[in-house]
Amino acid sequence: MKLWISKASPFVRKVLAVLKHQQLESKTELQLVPTTSFDPNSPHNQDNPLGRIPALQRNCGNWLFGSLLIAEYLDQKGNQPKLIPESGKPRWAALALHNLADGILENTTPMLAEKMLRPETEWWTSRHQQLMERNIRSFAQLEKAIEPFGTELNIGTLNAVCLIDWWQFRNEKLGYDLAKHQPNLIGWASEMNAKYPVLAETKPSV
């Protein structure tokens, strides 16, 4: 298999954590995007018409796009305990938590890209404010949503850790301090990172 990755993407981290959990690293060739996924000249665009990462090429040659789809494929391919429950209430609870965290990321990554790549005079500030208000409400919901899981590792809690750590990693650009406003989330993510090596080993870096 071949997997396009970056060091800072929370979507990539999700997939890498599943890859490590399912002990599939030796069967996967990691391809690091040399600049950023926004660079039109990056070679990952030759493989991926969407221009997004992660992107996984299966051994048959076919490609999978989208972090949740790739994570589920890897979770089924490995022999370790499954991170995505197969059915029933556990499945929907884990996926609901996953999608809440993903929704905050999807709200925020275009906003962050704009702040990083465009001059401030060209920012869509009213839209940024609207998205941040949604995020703040969603973080309050996230804090409640993780409670039933404790420190269980599943696709939902894994993705929530990816979100929280990425937010802290990009805190200066985002301008909303989770450590100040949602310290319980920071403490929980730290506990999860300490408990699970697959999380500690995949934390975002430049």
C-alpha atoms as an extended CHARMM CRD file, in Angstrom:
* protein
*
       206  EXT
         1         1  MET       CA              0.0000000000        0.0000000000        0.0000000000  PROA      1               0.0000000000
         2         2  LYS       CA              1.0340000000        3.6120000000       -0.4990000000  PROA      2               0.0000000000
         3         3  LEU       CA             -0.1680000000        6.4280000000        1.7460000000  PROA      3               0.0000000000
         4         4  TRP       CA              0.2650000000       10.1590000000        1.1390000000  PROA      4               0.0000000000
         5         5  ILE       CA              0.7830000000       12.0100000000        4.4420000000  PROA      5               0.0000000000
         6         6  SER       CA              1.8540000000       15.2640000000        6.0520000000  PROA      6               0.0000000000
         7         7  LYS       CA              3.2280000000       15.8500000000        9.5380000000  PROA      7               0.0000000000
         8         8  ALA       CA              0.6530000000       18.3940000000       10.6760000000  PROA      8               0.0000000000
         9         9  SER       CA             -2.7060000000       17.2100000000        9.2910000000  PROA      9               0.0000000000
        10        10  PRO       CA             -5.1620000000       15.8870000000       11.8950000000  PROA      10              0.0000000000
        11        11  PHE       CA             -6.8610000000       13.8550000000        9.1580000000  PROA      11              0.0000000000
        12        12  VAL       CA             -3.5530000000       12.1770000000        8.3520000000  PROA      12              0.0000000000
        13        13  ARG       CA             -2.8360000000       11.5930000000       12.0330000000  PROA      13              0.0000000000
        14        14  LYS       CA             -6.1320000000        9.7410000000       12.3920000000  PROA      14              0.0000000000
        15        15  VAL       CA             -5.1250000000        7.3500000000        9.6150000000  PROA      15              0.0000000000
        16        16  LEU       CA             -1.5590000000        6.9220000000       10.8990000000  PROA      16              0.0000000000
        17        17  ALA       CA             -2.8240000000        6.0720000000       14.3780000000  PROA      17              0.0000000000
        18        18  VAL       CA             -5.1160000000        3.3920000000       12.9340000000  PROA      18              0.0000000000
        19        19  LEU       CA             -2.2510000000        2.1150000000       10.7660000000  PROA      19              0.0000000000
        20        20  LYS       CA             -0.0240000000        1.7790000000       13.8330000000  PROA      20              0.0000000000
        21        21  HSD       CA             -2.7800000000        0.2440000000       15.9520000000  PROA      21              0.0000000000
        22        22  GLN       CA             -3.4110000000       -2.4020000000       13.3170000000  PROA      22              0.0000000000
        23        23  GLN       CA              0.3600000000       -2.9940000000       12.8980000000  PROA      23              0.0000000000
        24        24  LEU       CA              0.3210000000       -2.3720000000        9.1530000000  PROA      24              0.0000000000
        25        25  GLU       CA              3.3330000000       -0.0400000000        8.9550000000  PROA      25              0.0000000000
        26        26  SER       CA              5.5940000000       -2.6380000000        7.3830000000  PROA      26              0.0000000000
        27        27  LYS       CA              3.0450000000       -3.1570000000        4.6200000000  PROA      27              0.0000000000
        28        28  THR       CA              2.6380000000        0.5510000000        3.8220000000  PROA      28              0.0000000000
        29        29  GLU       CA              4.8850000000        2.9550000000        1.9240000000  PROA      29              0.0000000000
        30        30  LEU       CA              4.5350000000        6.4410000000        3.4230000000  PROA      30              0.0000000000
        31        31  GLN       CA              4.8430000000        9.3300000000        0.9630000000  PROA      31              0.0000000000
        32        32  LEU       CA              5.4010000000       12.7010000000        2.6240000000  PROA      32              0.0000000000
        33        33  VAL       CA              3.9730000000       15.7280000000        0.8420000000  PROA      33              0.0000000000
        34        34  PRO       CA              7.1450000000       17.7940000000        0.2520000000  PROA      34              0.0000000000
        35        35  THR       CA              5.6170000000       21.2480000000        0.7700000000  PROA      35              0.0000000000
        36        36  THR       CA              1.9060000000       21.5590000000        1.6090000000  PROA      36              0.0000000000
        37        37  SER       CA             -1.2280000000       19.9390000000        0.2420000000  PROA      37              0.0000000000
        38        38  PHE       CA             -2.1910000000       23.3940000000       -1.0610000000  PROA      38              0.0000000000
        39        39  ASP       CA              0.7930000000       23.4500000000       -3.4300000000  PROA      39              0.0000000000
        40        40  PRO       CA             -0.5490000000       22.7310000000       -6.9470000000  PROA      40              0.0000000000
        41        41  ASN       CA              2.8600000000       21.3720000000       -7.9500000000  PROA      41              0.0000000000
        42        42  SER       CA              3.0280000000       18.8160000000       -5.1420000000  PROA      42              0.0000000000
        43        43  PRO       CA              3.4330000000       15.2850000000       -6.5640000000  PROA      43              0.0000000000
        44        44  HSD       CA              0.5250000000       13.9650000000       -4.5080000000  PROA      44              0.0000000000
        45        45  ASN       CA             -1.7600000000       15.7380000000       -6.9830000000  PROA      45              0.0000000000
        46        46  GLN       CA             -0.6420000000       13.2900000000       -9.6660000000  PROA      46              0.0000000000
        47        47  ASP       CA             -2.1310000000       10.4410000000       -7.6440000000  PROA      47              0.0000000000
        48        48  ASN       CA             -5.1090000000       12.2320000000       -6.1180000000  PROA      48              0.0000000000
        49        49  PRO       CA             -7.5080000000       14.2290000000       -8.3160000000  PROA      49              0.0000000000
        50        50  LEU       CA             -9.0650000000       15.7650000000       -5.1950000000  PROA      50              0.0000000000
        51        51  GLY       CA             -5.6780000000       17.1110000000       -4.1090000000  PROA      51              0.0000000000
        52        52  ARG       CA             -6.3760000000       16.1240000000       -0.5110000000  PROA      52              0.0000000000
        53        53  ILE       CA             -4.4440000000       14.0910000000        2.0170000000  PROA      53              0.0000000000
        54        54  PRO       CA             -4.4910000000       11.4280000000        3.2360000000  PROA      54              0.0000000000
        55        55  ALA       CA             -4.8890000000        9.2740000000        0.1430000000  PROA      55              0.0000000000
        56        56  LEU       CA             -4.2530000000        5.5100000000        0.1770000000  PROA      56              0.0000000000
        57        57  GLN       CA             -3.3870000000        3.3000000000       -2.7670000000  PROA      57              0.0000000000
        58        58  ARG       CA             -4.4060000000       -0.2990000000       -2.1820000000  PROA      58              0.0000000000
        59        59  ASN       CA             -2.2860000000       -3.2140000000       -3.3530000000  PROA      59              0.0000000000
        60        60  CYS       CA             -4.6890000000       -3.7240000000       -6.2670000000  PROA      60              0.0000000000
        61        61  GLY       CA             -3.7940000000       -0.2240000000       -7.4950000000  PROA      61              0.0000000000
        62        62  ASN       CA             -7.0970000000        1.4300000000       -6.6320000000  PROA      62              0.0000000000
        63        63  TRP       CA             -7.1310000000        4.5810000000       -4.4900000000  PROA      63              0.0000000000
        64        64  LEU       CA             -9.1370000000        5.4320000000       -1.3880000000  PROA      64              0.0000000000
        65        65  PHE       CA             -9.8090000000        9.0790000000       -0.5330000000  PROA      65              0.0000000000
        66        66  GLY       CA            -11.1270000000       10.4680000000        2.7440000000  PROA      66              0.0000000000
        67        67  SER       CA             -9.6870000000        9.8420000000        6.1950000000  PROA      67              0.0000000000
        68        68  LEU       CA            -12.6290000000        7.9470000000        7.6650000000  PROA      68              0.0000000000
        69        69  LEU       CA            -12.8840000000        5.5960000000        4.6750000000  PROA      69              0.0000000000
        70        70  ILE       CA             -9.1340000000        4.9400000000        4.7960000000  PROA      70              0.0000000000
        71        71  ALA       CA             -9.2620000000        4.4210000000        8.5570000000  PROA      71              0.0000000000
        72        72  GLU       CA            -12.0830000000        1.8860000000        8.2160000000  PROA      72              0.0000000000
        73        73  TYR       CA            -10.2600000000        0.0400000000        5.4460000000  PROA      73              0.0000000000
        74        74  LEU       CA             -7.0960000000       -0.2350000000        7.5690000000  PROA      74              0.0000000000
        75        75  ASP       CA             -9.1160000000       -1.1980000000       10.6460000000  PROA      75              0.0000000000
        76        76  GLN       CA            -10.6830000000       -4.0920000000        8.7510000000  PROA      76              0.0000000000
        77        77  LYS       CA             -7.3840000000       -5.1340000000        7.1770000000  PROA      77              0.0000000000
        78        78  GLY       CA             -5.5390000000       -5.5010000000       10.4850000000  PROA      78              0.0000000000
        79        79  ASN       CA             -5.8610000000       -8.2300000000       13.1070000000  PROA      79              0.0000000000
        80        80  GLN       CA             -5.8600000000       -6.0930000000       16.2540000000  PROA      80              0.0000000000
        81        81  PRO       CA             -9.0370000000       -5.0740000000       18.1720000000  PROA      81              0.0000000000
        82        82  LYS       CA            -11.2650000000       -2.9680000000       15.9480000000  PROA      82              0.0000000000
        83        83  LEU       CA            -11.4240000000        0.7910000000       16.4690000000  PROA      83              0.0000000000
        84        84  ILE       CA            -14.6690000000        1.0820000000       14.5010000000  PROA      84              0.0000000000
        85        85  PRO       CA            -17.4020000000       -1.0960000000       16.0100000000  PROA      85              0.0000000000
        86        86  GLU       CA            -19.1700000000       -3.1730000000       13.4020000000  PROA      86              0.0000000000
        87        87  SER       CA            -22.7900000000       -2.6200000000       14.4450000000  PROA      87              0.0000000000
        88        88  GLY       CA            -25.3050000000       -1.4390000000       16.9840000000  PROA      88              0.0000000000
        89        89  LYS       CA            -25.1530000000        1.3500000000       19.5180000000  PROA      89              0.0000000000
        90        90  PRO       CA            -21.3390000000        1.1930000000       19.9830000000  PROA      90              0.0000000000
        91        91  ARG       CA            -20.8480000000        1.8630000000       16.2510000000  PROA      91              0.0000000000
        92        92  TRP       CA            -23.1820000000        4.8390000000       16.1440000000  PROA      92              0.0000000000
        93        93  ALA       CA            -21.8070000000        6.3090000000       19.3680000000  PROA      93              0.0000000000
        94        94  ALA       CA            -18.1990000000        6.0970000000       18.1470000000  PROA      94              0.0000000000
        95        95  LEU       CA            -19.0660000000        7.4950000000       14.7100000000  PROA      95              0.0000000000
        96        96  ALA       CA            -21.1600000000       10.2980000000       16.2020000000  PROA      96              0.0000000000
        97        97  LEU       CA            -18.1960000000       11.4070000000       18.3110000000  PROA      97              0.0000000000
        98        98  HSD       CA            -15.9040000000       11.0510000000       15.3140000000  PROA      98              0.0000000000
        99        99  ASN       CA            -18.1260000000       13.2470000000       13.1560000000  PROA      99              0.0000000000
       100       100  LEU       CA            -18.5110000000       15.9130000000       15.8250000000  PROA      100             0.0000000000
       101       101  ALA       CA            -14.7260000000       16.2640000000       15.9740000000  PROA      101             0.0000000000
       102       102  ASP       CA            -14.4900000000       16.0840000000       12.1860000000  PROA      102             0.0000000000
       103       103  GLY       CA            -17.1090000000       18.8180000000       11.8600000000  PROA      103             0.0000000000
       104       104  ILE       CA            -14.9970000000       21.1990000000       13.9410000000  PROA      104             0.0000000000
       105       105  LEU       CA            -11.9780000000       20.3660000000       11.7950000000  PROA      105             0.0000000000
       106       106  GLU       CA            -13.9460000000       20.8940000000        8.5900000000  PROA      106             0.0000000000
       107       107  ASN       CA            -15.1570000000       24.2510000000        9.9090000000  PROA      107             0.0000000000
       108       108  THR       CA            -11.6440000000       25.3130000000       10.7790000000  PROA      108             0.0000000000
       109       109  THR       CA             -9.1450000000       24.0320000000        8.2170000000  PROA      109             0.0000000000
       110       110  PRO       CA            -10.3190000000       26.3290000000        5.3680000000  PROA      110             0.0000000000
       111       111  MET       CA            -10.2560000000       29.2610000000        7.7780000000  PROA      111             0.0000000000
       112       112  LEU       CA             -6.7370000000       28.3810000000        8.8810000000  PROA      112             0.0000000000
       113       113  ALA       CA             -5.5930000000       28.0260000000        5.2710000000  PROA      113             0.0000000000
       114       114  GLU       CA             -6.9290000000       31.4820000000        4.5160000000  PROA      114             0.0000000000
       115       115  LYS       CA             -5.0840000000       32.9570000000        7.4860000000  PROA      115             0.0000000000
       116       116  MET       CA             -1.8460000000       31.2130000000        6.5390000000  PROA      116             0.0000000000
       117       117  LEU       CA             -1.9110000000       31.8510000000        2.7950000000  PROA      117             0.0000000000
       118       118  ARG       CA             -3.7200000000       35.1540000000        2.2470000000  PROA      118             0.0000000000
       119       119  PRO       CA             -3.0620000000       38.6880000000        3.5470000000  PROA      119             0.0000000000
       120       120  GLU       CA             -5.2860000000       39.7540000000        6.4240000000  PROA      120             0.0000000000
       121       121  THR       CA             -7.0130000000       42.3560000000        4.2610000000  PROA      121             0.0000000000
       122       122  GLU       CA             -8.4160000000       39.5010000000        2.1540000000  PROA      122             0.0000000000
       123       123  TRP       CA             -9.7520000000       37.3530000000        5.0010000000  PROA      123             0.0000000000
       124       124  TRP       CA            -13.4980000000       36.6520000000        5.1130000000  PROA      124             0.0000000000
       125       125  THR       CA            -13.7170000000       37.8250000000        8.7150000000  PROA      125             0.0000000000
       126       126  SER       CA            -17.4980000000       37.6430000000        9.1430000000  PROA      126             0.0000000000
       127       127  ARG       CA            -17.4250000000       34.0240000000        8.0310000000  PROA      127             0.0000000000
       128       128  HSD       CA            -14.5120000000       33.3030000000       10.3610000000  PROA      128             0.0000000000
       129       129  GLN       CA            -16.5040000000       34.7090000000       13.2790000000  PROA      129             0.0000000000
       130       130  GLN       CA            -19.5250000000       32.5980000000       12.3910000000  PROA      130             0.0000000000
       131       131  LEU       CA            -17.4400000000       29.4210000000       12.1560000000  PROA      131             0.0000000000
       132       132  MET       CA            -15.6450000000       30.1230000000       15.4190000000  PROA      132             0.0000000000
       133       133  GLU       CA            -18.9640000000       30.6080000000       17.2070000000  PROA      133             0.0000000000
       134       134  ARG       CA            -20.0610000000       27.2270000000       15.8850000000  PROA      134             0.0000000000
       135       135  ASN       CA            -16.7970000000       25.6740000000       17.0060000000  PROA      135             0.0000000000
       136       136  ILE       CA            -17.1030000000       27.0720000000       20.5210000000  PROA      136             0.0000000000
       137       137  ARG       CA            -20.5950000000       25.5890000000       20.8630000000  PROA      137             0.0000000000
       138       138  SER       CA            -19.3180000000       22.3160000000       19.4430000000  PROA      138             0.0000000000
       139       139  PHE       CA            -16.3710000000       22.1350000000       21.8490000000  PROA      139             0.0000000000
       140       140  ALA       CA            -18.8440000000       22.3740000000       24.7370000000  PROA      140             0.0000000000
       141       141  GLN       CA            -20.7540000000       19.4630000000       23.2290000000  PROA      141             0.0000000000
       142       142  LEU       CA            -17.5250000000       17.5380000000       22.6270000000  PROA      142             0.0000000000
       143       143  GLU       CA            -16.6360000000       17.7980000000       26.3000000000  PROA      143             0.0000000000
       144       144  LYS       CA            -19.9170000000       16.0830000000       27.1780000000  PROA      144             0.0000000000
       145       145  ALA       CA            -19.6780000000       13.5700000000       24.3190000000  PROA      145             0.0000000000
       146       146  ILE       CA            -16.3560000000       12.0710000000       25.4350000000  PROA      146             0.0000000000
       147       147  GLU       CA            -17.5180000000       11.4180000000       29.0060000000  PROA      147             0.0000000000
       148       148  PRO       CA            -19.2040000000        8.0310000000       28.3900000000  PROA      148             0.0000000000
       149       149  PHE       CA            -16.0440000000        6.6560000000       26.7620000000  PROA      149             0.0000000000
       150       150  GLY       CA            -13.5640000000        7.4880000000       29.5100000000  PROA      150             0.0000000000
       151       151  THR       CA            -10.1460000000        6.5960000000       28.0800000000  PROA      151             0.0000000000
       152       152  GLU       CA            -11.4190000000        3.9240000000       25.6870000000  PROA      152             0.0000000000
       153       153  LEU       CA             -9.6930000000        4.0200000000       22.2980000000  PROA      153             0.0000000000
       154       154  ASN       CA            -12.0440000000        3.9560000000       19.3220000000  PROA      154             0.0000000000
       155       155  ILE       CA            -12.4000000000        5.9610000000       16.1240000000  PROA      155             0.0000000000
       156       156  GLY       CA            -14.3630000000        8.6520000000       17.9570000000  PROA      156             0.0000000000
       157       157  THR       CA            -12.0180000000        9.2130000000       20.8790000000  PROA      157             0.0000000000
       158       158  LEU       CA             -9.0090000000        8.8860000000       18.5680000000  PROA      158             0.0000000000
       159       159  ASN       CA            -10.3530000000       11.6280000000       16.3160000000  PROA      159             0.0000000000
       160       160  ALA       CA            -11.2250000000       13.8480000000       19.2570000000  PROA      160             0.0000000000
       161       161  VAL       CA             -7.6020000000       13.6510000000       20.4320000000  PROA      161             0.0000000000
       162       162  CYS       CA             -6.4420000000       14.4880000000       16.8970000000  PROA      162             0.0000000000
       163       163  LEU       CA             -8.6640000000       17.5800000000       16.9220000000  PROA      163             0.0000000000
       164       164  ILE       CA             -7.6240000000       18.7970000000       20.3770000000  PROA      164             0.0000000000
       165       165  ASP       CA             -3.8930000000       18.3640000000       19.7990000000  PROA      165             0.0000000000
       166       166  TRP       CA             -4.0870000000       19.9680000000       16.3500000000  PROA      166             0.0000000000
       167       167  TRP       CA             -5.9900000000       22.9230000000       17.7870000000  PROA      167             0.0000000000
       168       168  GLN       CA             -3.2890000000       23.4080000000       20.3970000000  PROA      168             0.0000000000
       169       169  PHE       CA             -0.6460000000       23.0560000000       17.6810000000  PROA      169             0.0000000000
       170       170  ARG       CA             -2.3120000000       25.8350000000       15.6510000000  PROA      170             0.0000000000
       171       171  ASN       CA             -3.5490000000       27.8550000000       18.6280000000  PROA      171             0.0000000000
       172       172  GLU       CA             -1.6340000000       31.0150000000       17.7330000000  PROA      172             0.0000000000
       173       173  LYS       CA             -3.3180000000       31.2360000000       14.3310000000  PROA      173             0.0000000000
       174       174  LEU       CA             -6.7580000000       30.1910000000       15.5270000000  PROA      174             0.0000000000
       175       175  GLY       CA             -6.9820000000       32.6090000000       18.4420000000  PROA      175             0.0000000000
       176       176  TYR       CA             -9.1890000000       30.5040000000       20.7310000000  PROA      176             0.0000000000
       177       177  ASP       CA             -7.3290000000       29.0310000000       23.6780000000  PROA      177             0.0000000000
       178       178  LEU       CA             -8.7010000000       25.5920000000       24.5390000000  PROA      178             0.0000000000
       179       179  ALA       CA             -6.4540000000       25.3610000000       27.5950000000  PROA      179             0.0000000000
       180       180  LYS       CA             -8.2150000000       28.4160000000       28.9900000000  PROA      180             0.0000000000
       181       181  HSD       CA            -11.7950000000       27.7080000000       27.9260000000  PROA      181             0.0000000000
       182       182  GLN       CA            -11.9540000000       23.8880000000       27.8730000000  PROA      182             0.0000000000
       183       183  PRO       CA             -9.1510000000       22.6690000000       30.1760000000  PROA      183             0.0000000000
       184       184  ASN       CA            -10.9380000000       19.3510000000       30.6800000000  PROA      184             0.0000000000
       185       185  LEU       CA            -10.4840000000       18.5540000000       27.0000000000  PROA      185             0.0000000000
       186       186  ILE       CA             -6.7710000000       19.3170000000       27.2150000000  PROA      186             0.0000000000
       187       187  GLY       CA             -6.3820000000       17.1440000000       30.2980000000  PROA      187             0.0000000000
       188       188  TRP       CA             -8.2970000000       14.2630000000       28.7200000000  PROA      188             0.0000000000
       189       189  ALA       CA             -6.2360000000       14.4070000000       25.5080000000  PROA      189             0.0000000000
       190       190  SER       CA             -3.0330000000       14.3910000000       27.5500000000  PROA      190             0.0000000000
       191       191  GLU       CA             -4.2450000000       11.3040000000       29.4050000000  PROA      191             0.0000000000
       192       192  MET       CA             -5.0770000000        9.5730000000       26.1130000000  PROA      192             0.0000000000
       193       193  ASN       CA             -1.6560000000       10.4130000000       24.6490000000  PROA      193             0.0000000000
       194       194  ALA       CA              0.0210000000        9.0210000000       27.7650000000  PROA      194             0.0000000000
       195       195  LYS       CA             -2.0060000000        5.8080000000       27.6380000000  PROA      195             0.0000000000
       196       196  TYR       CA             -1.7570000000        4.9950000000       23.9200000000  PROA      196             0.0000000000
       197       197  PRO       CA              1.5980000000        5.0420000000       22.0850000000  PROA      197             0.0000000000
       198       198  VAL       CA             -0.1650000000        5.2150000000       18.7060000000  PROA      198             0.0000000000
       199       199  LEU       CA             -1.4100000000        8.6620000000       19.7250000000  PROA      199             0.0000000000
       200       200  ALA       CA              1.8000000000        9.8940000000       21.3430000000  PROA      200             0.0000000000
       201       201  GLU       CA              3.8480000000        8.8430000000       18.3060000000  PROA      201             0.0000000000
       202       202  THR       CA              1.6280000000       10.6750000000       15.8230000000  PROA      202             0.0000000000
       203       203  LYS       CA              1.2620000000       14.1000000000       17.4610000000  PROA      203             0.0000000000
       204       204  PRO       CA              1.4870000000       16.9780000000       14.9380000000  PROA      204             0.0000000000
       205       205  SER       CA              4.8390000000       18.5750000000       14.1400000000  PROA      205             0.0000000000
       206       206  VAL       CA              6.2720000000       20.9970000000       11.6100000000  PROA      206             0.0000000000
